[in-house]
């Protein structure tokens, strides 16, 4: 629902020509909560590798050595265990959807409360009965679908790495302890990727909510706030402090927080 905040602010006696919101930064705790959901999928593969895949690999390797001179393929036993762990990972992805939905809803409510609090102070307008979670439902649905796809990709990538390691190991008869080290390295890559995704997706949801709430309130422009990151996009640093229309080329195609790992923020600007 569109809210004419400018008219309500003038009616409440605000004399300023412009009101600029402060940037709403997601917290480290929120990012860590999401990271735990992503890492849980990698943990499924870690447990599966330890309890099912590596024991099957060791048995197959022993049987290979015992059957020297015979054409016996023991890779099938390992593949069965990989598929069993994959089935468990798929079930965990369904669980992830519900947990992520709850996490995103919590962040959305927190973000909305920050907007309401800021503008209540700046405009003397109470938005608590005017803003609702359903106002950003489309964004929330998109975010859920995107993250389910991402966590599925994390699982698929981890599966692919583990399968490649064990099948190459059987071909070259690599000792189980060496294969275990390689699998652990692959799991570490999955964990690191999960942490990066969690950080990026927390910023992405926050940035989407910034845009949606500002447009809902009639804020047609925003002030660009650079992230201050060491590795930054030069064009983003050049925009720091500039006021940009949401309907501009930048506002539509490259707003703050939408590029991969962009931590820039949009401070809403309300012209009265």
Secondary structure by P-SEA (a helix, b strand, c coil): cccaaaaaaaaaccccccccccbbbbcaaaaaaaaaaaaaaaaaaaaaaaccaaaaaaaaaaaaaaacccccccaaaaaaaaaaaaaaaaaaaaaaaaaaaaaaaaaaaaaaaaaaaaaaaacccccccccccccaaaaaaaaaaaaaaaaaaaaaaaaaaaaaaaaaaaaacccaaaaaaaaaaaaaaaaaaaaaaaaaaaaaaaaaaaaaaaaaacccbbbbbbcccccccaaaaaaccbbbbccccccccccccccccccbbbbbbbcc
